[in-house]
Amino acid sequence: MRDVHGKAGMTLTEVVLVVAIMGILSGMGVSSFQSAIANARTKDAAYNVTAFMEKTANEARRLSTTLCVQVASGNTRKLLTFRSSCPANAGQDTRIDSLVLEGASRIINSDVPSASLIGSVNFASTGAEFTPRQGLSAAPNKGFFVIRYGNSDVYGAASKQDKQNSFVPLLKVSTDTDWAGI
């Protein structure tokens, strides 16, 4: 026997409720996904800038000359290495290397949260001078480059502390957290 009066489908209220729940869950997922993208891109940029600084220190020792790394004029996504002291106002002929950050990552020189915890010198405004020294890294004594992904509260840094012999990548995931090694 078949029930003639049984339900054959869903009511409009049920469909609207399911669509509303799916919308809420999707909205939460998109927000989390965007945060994960910002974290991953910032970490990647911090690693890349740190590696670029280490490469420059090695290159200064290899060439036995002073090198300067600074943010390209008018392009906060690009670091340039010059064969000169900082600030390098030299022409194209003294430029020996460059690094371009991908995506929405950019190097910032102002409004760096808790900057005093990672150093006193922001290389984005002064440039980083690499001078060969006997038995030591050619890297500057201390300072940092800070990277920010878009308008997010995620910050990355390539930091050189006074007692360290190399640059270290750091991450700060919000203005309320401390800098942490990656």
Secondary structure, DSSP 8 states (H G I E B T S, - for coil): ---TTS--S--HHHHHHHHHHHHHHHHHHHHHHHHHHHHHHHHHHHHHHHHHHHHHHHHHHHHTS-EEEEEETTEEEEEEEESSSSS----GGGEEEEEE--TTEEEE-S--TTGGGT-S-BHHHH-EEE--BTTB-SS-SSEEEEEEETTSS-EEEEEE-TT-SS-EEEEE-STTS--EE-
